[in-house]
Amino acid sequence: MEILIIALPLIASFISGFFGKYFGDRNSEIITSLFVSISAILSILVLYEVIFNQYEDNIIIATWINSGTLNVNWSMKIDALSAVMLVVVTSVSSLVHIYSIGYMSHDPHKPRFMAYLSLFTFAMLMLVTSDNFIQLFFGWEGVGLCSYFLIGFWFKKDTANAAAIKAFIVNRVGDFGFALGIFLIFYLFGTVNYSEVFDQIPSIVDKKISFLGIDLKAIDLICLLLFVGAMGKSAQILLHTWLPDAMEGPTPVSALIHAATMVTAGVFLVVRCSPIYEYSNLALNIITIVGMSTAFFAATVAIVQTDIKKIIAYSTCSQLGYMFFATGVGAYNVAMFHLFTHAFFKALLFLGSGSVIHAFKDEQNIEKMGGVWKKLPYTYSLMIIGTLALTGFPFLSGFYSKDAIIEFAYLRGNTTGYYAAGIGILTAFLTSIYSWRLMFKTFHGKFNNKEINIDETHESPLVMLLPLAILSIGAIFSGFFFKELFIVHGEQNNFWQNSIFFLEPLSSDHPPFWFLILTPLLVIISIPIAYYLFVKNKDLPRRIVNVNRPLYEFLVNKWYFDELYEIVFIKSSKKLGLILWKFFDIKIIDGFGPDGISSLIKKFSLKANKFQSGYIYQYAFVMLVGFSALLTFLIVK
């Protein structure tokens, strides 16, 4: 049963990709959606066994690498951590597949698109079920490759091509650090298997290694290199620039990549490697700082964006920041809890935005929408649920997981934890403001689109609304039903078992009452504030912008990260490439290589050609010279 979970998406991808033109568009859609849905059902059964029977297993599918001391199997590691990820990945992916049937109905390349979705799902499943770093890296790169295909699916658009290349390159930067981390692990331990590496970690806690002329603790270096990979994949600050541009892909891609799969891989990596990170306070503090910085940065940028998908994309970036600073304060289980709940409401918002874009005939600017809540009643209602869950409105899924992160950061009791908690509260308020800004500008107020008539807007078909309805159930209830299972730590709950390692038990204390109600109170207050700003008094935001123009420009330009990278890396790389091309390539390599040799032969041939004159005396002269040279050689010898 377990093998079918990863095999079915691969088979579906193969069938749709290679035989889609023979099966037809509709059959390709049905096959891929059905196979991934079966995989989702089987994943739920596995999670059931893990919850109620503490099921764990390591299924070896095949021997992969056997060279010297390097022994790597292609296997499936089933434990609480992988079971949760299996459910998240397959359930969201299956709903995205079904949604795509309606959303991509007019696209001429539907079989190829569905094949990419299924292949992406397979790569992610390979990643989360790995029992060694090599298989993890294989799935890691597979996800990156498939994201390139999906983001650039509409390859005739220059912006889509640029976004796909950008995502690929930025992730390669992170992956380079990740690969170095794996090399270091093998160098130190002689193995890449999780169990063998984790068992040896205590023995190298005090071991130091020289890196770039600096003596570092080996454990810190491993953790930091692995985290560089996580930063790239999960779009953390400094390596985040690819995520908003990835919105150039079809909306189902945005939901799949940014809700449950690719971007959560970094969080999964850190949690899976908790037996390593628990011994590195330096790495945990850095993760906390990076996470809270990302959460705040993305929220400030989202508040001024006008593209509906980019607002939600920056929201994803911000929520991933929450997950990371949860891992940084040692609350790995809480990070997984937020990852779990986030998958439902974020996929709901992305697919809901796709329904809106579909209604507005591919328009994505929220300034050109408005006044359609009655025309799109189901999409509107479902997106409200997703927005409430995202903002952490009391008793919806985001309320339980996000508040838990802030609480555990506070209970950490150190300076970093307090800062993280404070930033988390502020970010929660900003999240609510920009989320309701999106809702009010999209659905309320006056209809602002001059290219289409309001009567032309229409609700999406059932095949698109059904996945939204299912996701809304998760957005409402997943936090309430899974809170005790995911968070409660101790004898009364043995859900995580050995899948997550805690060097010291998490604090069982409770923050003060004022702290507990602060975030929900700010979230509730933000709704009338947002309504006043973006519906009742639209001139006030404009006046605020005019008064604070430099700050507005700073936020609109996303803190100028893209411009900075353009100057520091891109332009300098282009100049270096130009120099290398003109000087080393043309003048040296070509000059002394193929071009030089051919030029020399050509010149020699032209000189030799002069001897082919047809005059006997010239031939006799050459023969005489040759005979003289031969005679001289024989005498000297």
N, C-alpha and C positions, 0 to 999 in steps of 0.2 A: 504493500500500500504506500509506504513512504517513498519508494523509488518512483512510483507513478506521479507523485506530486511534482517532481522536477522533470520527469520524462515527458509528460503530456504537453506542457508549453513548448518544449523543443520539437516534438512531433508536429504540433500545430503550426509552428513557424516553418518547418520544412515543407509541409503540405501546401500551405498558403503561398510560400515564397517561390517554390519551384513548379507547382502544379496549379497555381491559382487561375491561370488563363484557361486551363482545361476544365476546372471545377466551376468557374464563374464567380462573380463578385459575391453574390448572396451566399453560396455554399461556403466560400472561404471565410466569410464573416461568421457564419453559423459554426463551422468547425473550430475556428480559433476561440470563439466565445465559449463554446460548449466545453472544450478541453480545459481551458483555464478555469472555468466554473467548477468542473469536476475536481480539479486540483485544489480549489478553494474549499470545497466540501471536505475533501480528505484532510486538508490542513486543520480544519475545525475539529475533526475527529481526533487528530493527533493531539491538539491542545486539550481536548476533553480528557484523553488518557493521561496527559501530563498533570492536569489539575487534580483529578480524582484518584489516579493510581500511581502518581509519582513516576511515570514512565520515562525512562532514559535509555538511549541506545546509540551505538556508533556502527552504522551499516557500511561495510566496505563494498563498494560497487566494483572496483577494479584496482589492480596495482598500477600506479601511474609512473613513478620514477623510482628506480633502484640503482643508484650509482654511488659507490663508495659508502660513506656514512649517511648519504642522503637517501632516505626512504620515505616516499610520499605516496599516499593512496588517494584515489578519488572515492570519497566517502560521504556519508550523511550523518552528521552529529545531531541527534535529537535530544534536546533538553528544554528546559523552560524558556530560555532565551531564544533559541532557534524556533521553537514552536510558536511563540508570540510573533516573531518576524514572519514566519510562514503564513500565518493568518492575515497579518497586515498586508503583506505583499500580494498574495493571491486573491484576497477578497477585493481590495481596491482595484487590482489589475482586471479581474473579471468584470467588475462594474464599468470600468473604463472601456473594455472591449465592447460591451453591450451598448454603451453610450455612443461609441464611435460608429456603430451601424447607422444611427440617425445623423450624427454630426458630419460624417464624411460621405453622406449619401450621394453627393454630386461630384465627388472626386473621382477622376478616371483611374486612379492607381490604388484602389482599396485593398486588393490582396497583398500588395507589397507593404502597405501601411500596417495591416493586421499581422503580417509576418514579423515586422520590426517590433511591434508591441509584444508579441509572444516570445520572441528571442530575448528582448529586454527582460521580461519576466523570468525566463530561464536563467539568465546571467545573474540576476539578483538572488534567485533561489540557490544557485551554486555558491554565492557569497555567504549567505546566512547559514547554510548547512555545512560549511567547511569545518574540518577538524585540524587544519594545518594552515600555515601562512601562505603556502604556494597556491593551494586551491582558492583561498581567500583572494589572493592577488589576481588569479585567473578570472574569477567572477567580477572583481573590482574593475579590471580592464575591459571585460566584456560589457559591463554596464556603461563604461565610458564610451566605448565604440558604438553601442546601440544608441546612446544619447546623441552622438554625432549624426547618425542616420535619421533620427526622429526630429531633432531640432532643425536640421537642414532638409526635411522631407520635401518642402516646397522649394526645391533647389533653383528654380528659375527666378526666385526673388533674391536679389543681391544681399539684402539684409538678413535673410535666413541663412545663406551661405556664410556670411561674416559671423553670425551668432554661433553657428555650428563649429566653425574653426576656432573661435574665441573660447568656447566651452572646452573644446578638445585640448587646446594649448594650455589654458590655465590649469586644467586638471592634470596635465602632464607635469607641471611644476610641483604640484602636491604629490603626485605619484612617484616622482623621483626621490623625494624624501622618504616616502613609504617604502620604496624598494631598498634604499640604504638601510632603513630600519630592519628589514627582513634579512639583508646580508649580515648586519651586525649580530642579529639573533643567532644566525647559523654559525657565525664566527665564534661566538661565545659559548654556545651550547652544543654545537654539532648536530642539531636537529631543528626542524621547523614545525613539529607536531605540538599542538597546544598543550596537551597534558604533560609532555616531557619538558617543555620550556617552562611552564608554570611551576612545576615541581622543583626546578633548579633556581628559581628566582631568589629565594632567601640566601642562597650561597654566594651570590654576586652583589649583594646590596652595597657592600663597602668597596667593591672592585672599581678601580679607576682606569680610564682609557684616554689616550691622547688623541684629540681631534682638532685639526687646524692649529696645532701648536698649543692648544689649551688642554689641561688635564681636567676631565669631567668624570663624574660618576657614571659608570656604564649604564646603570638603571635609568638615570636621568636622560642620557643620550638616546637610549632605545625609545623611551616614552615620547620625547620631543620629536624624533624622526617619524614615528608612527602618527603622531598628532598632526604633523605637516600634511600627511596624506589625508587625514580626516578633515583638515581645514579646507583643502581643495574640493573634496567631494561634497562636503556639507556647506560650502559657500560661506565660510567664516571670514571676518574682516581681513583684508589684505588679499585674500584669494576668493573674494565674493563676486567679482565684477562680471563673471559669466552668467550668473543666475538670472538677472532681469532681462538680459539680451536673449536668453533662451526662450522667452515668450514668443519669439518669432515662429516657433513651431506650432502645429495645430493644438487647440485647447486640450484635447484628451491627453496629449503628450505632457503638457504642463501639469495636469492633474496627476499623472502617473509618476513623473520624475520628481515633482516638488511636493507631493503629499506623502507618499508611502515608500518610495524605493530609493532612488539614487542619493538624494540628499540626506537620507537617514543612515546611509551606510557608514558615515564617519562616526555618528553617535554609537551605532552598533559596534564598531571597531573598538572604541574606547571602553565600552561596557564589557565586551568580550575579553578585553585585555585588563580587566580590573585586577587580576592577581599580579600584574606588573605595575600598574599605576598606583596601587595602594602603597607601594614602597617608595614612591617618588613625590615628596611634598612640593618640590620645585615645579614639576610638570603639572600637578593638580592646581597649583596657584596660577600658573600661566593659562591653563585651560579655563579657569574661572574668569580671569581678566579678559581673555579673548571672547568668551561666551557673553559676558555682560556687555562688553563693548559692542559686539555685533548686534545684540538685542536692541540696544539704545540707538545705534547708528541707523539700522534698517528702519526702525520706527520713525525716526525723524525724517528720513527720506520719503517714506511711504506717505506721509501726511501732505506732501505737495505734488505727488504724481497725479497725472490725469489719465493714464492708460489703465483700464480696469484690471488687466492681467498683471501688469507690473506692480500695482498696489498690492495685490495678493501675493506676488512673488517676493516682494520685500517683507511682507508679513511672514512668509515661510522662513526667510533668512533670520528674522527677528525671533521666531519661535524656536528655531534651531539653536540660537544663542542661549535661550532658556535651558534647553536640553543639555548643552555643553557646560554651562555653569552649574547645573545640577550634578553632572559627573565630577566637576571640579571640586565641589564640596563633599564628594564621597557618596552622594545619594544616587547611585547608579540605577536602583530600582525605580526611583521617582522619575528619572530621565526617561526610562523605558515606558513608564506610565503615560508621560506626556507625549512621547512618540506614538503610542497606541491611540490615545484620544485624538491627537492632532491629525492623524491619518484620515479620520472620518470627516471632521468638520472642514479640513483644508481641501480634501478632494471634493466635498460638497460645494465649497465656494468656487473652486476652479471650474467644475462642471456647470455650476449655476451661472458663472460669468460666460461660459460658452453658450448657454441657452440665451443669455442677453445679447451676446454678439450675433448669434444666429438670427434673433428677432430684428436687430438693427442692421442686417445685411452687411456684416463684417466690420461694423464700426466699433472701435474699442475706446474711444475718448469719452469719458464720463461727462465732460462739458457739453457734449453733443447728444446727450440722452435726456432723461427726466420725464416725469408725468405718465409713466406706463405701468404703474403698479396694478391698475385695474385690467390692463391688457394682458399682463403676464402674472396672473394671480398665484399660480402654483410655483413658478420660479421665484417670485417675490417672497412667498411664505417660507419656502425651503431655504432661501438665502438668508432670511432673517434668523432662522434656526442656526445656520452655520455661523452667522455673525455673532449671535449671542454666545455660542459655544467658544468661539475664538476669543472674544473679549473677556471671558471668564465670568459671565453673568451667573449669579447664584443658582446652583443645582443642575447646571448643564455640564457637559463633560469637561470643558476647559476650566471650569471653576475648580474642580477637584484637583486636576493635575498641575495647573499653573500655580495655584495657591500653595500647593504642597511643595513645589520647588522653592518659592519665596520663603516659606516657613523653614525648610531645612537649611537654606542658606543663612537665615537668621540664627538658627540653632547651632550652626557651625561654631559660632562664638569667637571667631577671629576677625581681624580687620577686613580681610578679603571677603569673608562671608557677609559681613554687615554692609559693605559697599554693594555686593551683588544683590542683596535683598532690597536695598534702597533703589538701585537702578531697575530692578525687577518691578517694583511698585510703580515707579515713574513710567516705565515702558508699557506697563499694563494700561495706564491712563491714556498714553499716546495711541496705543493699539485700539482702544475703544473709540477715540476721536476719529482716527483715519478710517476705521471700519464703518462707522456710521456715516461719515462723509461719503464714502463710496455708495452706501445704500440710499442715502437721501438724494444725492446728485443723480443717481441712476434711475430711481423709481419715483421720486417725488418732485414737487415744483412744476415748472413749465417745460413742455416738450421743446427741446432745443435743436433738433436735427432738421436742417433745411433741405437735405437731399432726399428724404423719404417722408411720406405722410404718416401720421400716427396710426391711421387705420391700416397701414401696411404691416405694422408690427403684429406679431402673433405668438401665441404660446407654442412651445416646442412639442414635438410628437411624444407619444407615450414611451417609446423606446429610449428617449433621452430623459424623460421625467422619472421613470421607474428607478434608475440608479440613484438619482437625487433623493428620492423618497427613502430608499434603503439606507443610504448614507446618513440621512437625517435622524434615523433611529439610533445609529451609533453615536451621532453628535449629541443626542439627548441623554442616552442611558449608559454609554460605555464607562463614563466616569463613576457613576453611582454604583454600578454592579461590579466593577473591577477594582475599586479603590482598596478595599480590604485585602484582596488577593495580591495586588501588586506592591502595596506600600507597607502594610503591617509586617513587622520584622520580629521574629522571635519564635518561641516554641509553638505558639498557636498557629503559625503560618510557616510552612516549609515549601512554599511554591517554587522559589528560585533555586533551592537546594545548592548545588555546587556550580551553577552556571554563572553566578555573580559572587565575587569574593569580597568580604569585608574584613579588613585587618582589625578594626574595632567596630563594635555594634553601633548602629545609628542611634542618635539621641531619641529617647522616648518622651522627652519633656514637651511642653506646649508653650508657644510664645504667649505673651500677654494678650488679653482680650482686645485691647485697642489695636494691636498689630493684626490680629486675625480679621477684624472687620474693615480695616483701612482699604485694602485693595478692592473688595466687593463694593464698598461705599463709593470709591472713586469711579468704578466701572458704571454704577447706576447713575451717578451724577453726570457723567460724561454724555449720556444720551440726550437729555434736554439741552445741554450746552451745544452739542453737535447740531441738534434740530434748529436751535436759534441761529447758529452761525451759517448753516448751509441751506436753510429753507426760509426762515422768517426774516432774517436780516442779511442778505447776501452781499450787501455793500460793505459790511464790517470786515470780512476777510480781505477784501480788496484794499481797504484802508490800512489794515494791519500789514499787508504785503508792501504797500507803498512806503509806509513808515520804516519798515525793516527790510528794505530792498536788498542790501548786501547779504543778510542772513538768508533771505528767500533764494537768492541766486546760488548761495552756497549749498542749500538743500536741494534745489532743482538740479544742480550739477553733481549731485551725489557725493558731496564733500570733495569733488575734483579728483577722485581716485583715478578715473579713466584718463584725465588730462595729465596727471602726474606720471602714470605708467607710459603714456604716449611719449612724454619728454625723456624719461629716464631709460626706458627699455626699448620701446618700439623704434623711435627715431634714431637712437644710438645704434641699435641692431641693424637698421637699414643702412646707415652710413658705413658701419663696419663691413657689412655685406657688399656694399658698393666698392669699397676700397679693395677688399679681398678679390672681388670679381675682376676689377680693372687692372690691378697690379699683379697679384699672385696667379690668378687664373689665366688672364690673357697674356700678360707679359712674361711670366716665369713658366707656368705649367705648359700653356699652349706654345709659348715662344721657344722653350727648350724641348718640348715634347712633340706631339703630332705635327703642329704647324712648323716648328723649327726643323724637324727631320725632313718633312716634305719640301720645305723651302730649300734646304741644303741639296737634296737630291735633284730638285728642279734646276738649281744653279749649276750643279755638276753636269747635269744632262745637257744644258745649253752650251757649256764649255766643250763637253765631249762631242757635241753635235758638229762643232766647227771642223773637227777632224774628218768628218764624213763629206769631204769636198769633191771626191771623184778624180783628184789629181794623183798620178802614180808617184811623183817625186815626194809628195807629202806622206804617203803610205810608207815609202822606202825610208824616209827620214825617221818616222816613228819606229819602224823595225830596227833601224840602226841604234836608236836610243835605247830600245829595249835590250838588244843584244849587248850593248856596252854595259848596261846596268847589270845584266846577268853575269857577264864576264868579270866585272869588278867584284861582284858578290862572291864568285867562286875563288878568285885570287885571295881576297881578304880572309875568307874562311879557311 
